[in-house]
Amino acid sequence: MKQFYTTCIALIVSSVALFAQTPCNNGMAGPYPCNGYDLQSEITLTEMNATKGNDSWGWTDPQTGNEYALVALNNGCAFIDISDPVNPVYLGKLPSNGSGFGDTWRDVKVYQNHAFVVSEIPGHGMQIFDLTRLRNVPNPPQVFDADALYEGFGNAHNIVINEDTGYAYGVGTSTFNGGPHFVNIQDPVNPVAAGGYSFDQYSHDAQVVTYCGPDSNYTGREILIGSNEDFVAIVDITDKENPVGIATIDYANTFYTHQGWFTEDQRFFVLGDEIDELNIGGNTRTIVFDFEDLSSPQLHFIYEGETEAIDHNGYVNGTKYHMANYRAGLRTFDVSDIANGNMEQESFFDTYPNNNSASFNGAWNVYPFFESGNLVISDIERGFILVKASAADTTKPIASCMDTTLSLDENGTATLTVEDINNGSSDNSGTVFFKLCQTEFSCSDLGTNQVELEVYDDFGNRSFCTATVTIEDTQNPIPECPQDFSVGYDEGENFYALPNFEAEALISATDNCSFTIEQDPAPGTQLTEGTYTVNFVITDTSNNDVACSVTIEVMEILSVADNEFLNGITIYPNPTTNILNITSKSEPISAITLYDISGKAVFQQDNFSEAQKTIDISNVANGMYFLHINNRITQKIVKQ
């Protein structure tokens, strides 16, 4: 939420933690209206020594599998052990770095077992906290200190992390016009500034992904989707020194483009406009874009929810979109048929029982990515609330892959499908979905490639398997050999020097990959009178080869008259670009034929008698030709 946060009436809440699981019965879980969610536990703001809650995230310890909730508060970031979800333990808090205006807005994300915390407090910077310190906390709650501090920016509204690349992005800072500020966090406690993007102005929030969606032009690229107050920006930030804007898109009745999230297939982007409900009324409005073509995004449809509450942050996991809907609490929607313009609310947990009106109370954020199925709600007035779907499915699919071989086509490409490598992957629900990022292969991929297949279900449970994909090229090169021809000795020589047919473009070939041409006899070989065969072997990178040959008749034994005629012939300029002059001192010129290296006549004139003849060959392609004069002698001509 941006800094137009309004003072609201706070609920009277208990100052002690609720340590008991409360099922959703007859539409209520304790004091909370519900449908499809049970209350696991809650910890109040009073117990965490805070007055307002805001953002949240989660961390799973890779050693123990224990889950921890990270809850942003008005005065710091709280850490809660939820390994026993009905008996959570408030371990302590990382206090704000400084104090002052902006404590309402704090954001936290996780990378490589470290939390990265930003705030709107001027001079706050990005705190970095080693989460493995939570494994053993004596006498909780404790007051923690940061392990490192990044001061490349002071205040920030949000922090975004791409865990694939190890880059963090501060948005809404005082740098880069409020656009994303790039930070290399691959060494988490030694962050390094890496540039930024200012062209699209202020970014309120963003999602950054290593792209695996339908637009193959950007596969494997690092793509940022910015929610930029009054439009959505799509930016290629792969090259941190040269980020490139791809497209922007807005929509009708734009009031505050707040936050959005991709569907699993990275085709649809689900967006919340934070204050449209305040300004135009009506029920919660969710805007869905179709990003099938990143350079030409389209509005897909607008969904209206069941209440008037304001939408805030939302995330997709599996086929479910989980929204923090302020006074309407957590709302979960089925987006499995979003491609056909359908989404449907399937469950909710209302953390603000009073009403569902359009005001800034209740659920600020949800974190739906724990494998246990536990879902964190960070609430402005009630602090930390942990819920779980009444019919939660936490069983991972069984991912099974098989190896396959693909052949490159005539264009040097091959396409891999899920069916090529899926070996009967399954799920207890009976329905599985697949994500396959590497689908296009080319000549550079010849040989074996390891490809990962991701298998997930409706609840976002996911498994992975790896297939060996062998790329082969079975396409032979296609030669374009010259036709047989006759030729005389080189001028002033008593031999004909064999040219380099490839270098002089006298032979060529096509292939889906690269190729080489071997010539035998070799270029420069001196041929005297006789008939010769020149052999060529065209071989591509996969050792597919094809052979062809050309027969050359070398003729240079002339009669006395022919020799006198030849010695009296002058041809200029040679090489030529268009005009060719031919003069004869011994006898008139009566016939001229110009042959290309394949033996095809490309110019011919006869039935004339002139001592000097000028011909225009400007319409003839560049290359080597043979000029036959009076049907008696042949001279080599080069058109360039």
Buried (B, 14 or more C-beta within 10 A) or exposed (E): BBEEEEEBEEBEBEEEBBBEBBEBEEEBBBBBBBBBBBBBBBBBBBBBBBBBBBBBBBBBBEEEEBBBBBBBBBBBBBBBBBBEBBBBBBBBBBBBBBEEEBBBBBBBBBBBBBBBBBBBBEBBBBBBBBBEBBEEBEEEBBEBEBBBBBEBBBBBBBBBBBBEBBBBBBBBBEBBBBBBBBBBBEEBBEBEBBBBBBEBBBBBBBBBBBBBBBBEEBBBBBBBBBBBBBBBBBBBBBEBEEBEBBBBBEBEEBBBBBBBBBBBBBBBBBBBBBBBBBEEEEBBBBBBBBBBBBEEBEEBBBBEBEBBBBBBBBBBBBBBBBBBBBBBBBBBBBBBEBBEEEBEBBBBBBBBBEBBBBBBBBBBBBBBBBBBBBBBBBBBBBBBBBBBBBEBBBEBBBBBBEBBEBEBEEEBBBEBEBEBBBEEBBBEEEEBBBBBBBBEBBBEBBEEBEBBBBBBBBBBBBBBBEBBBBBBBEBBBBBEBBEBBBBBBBEEEEBBEBBBBBEEEBBBBEBBBEBEBEBEEEBEBBBEBEEBEBEBBBBBBBEBBBEBBBEBBBBBEBEEEBBEBBEEBEBEEBEBEEEBBBBBEBBEBBBBBBBBBBEEEBBEEEEEEEEEBEBEBEEBEEBBBBBBBBEBBBBBBEBE
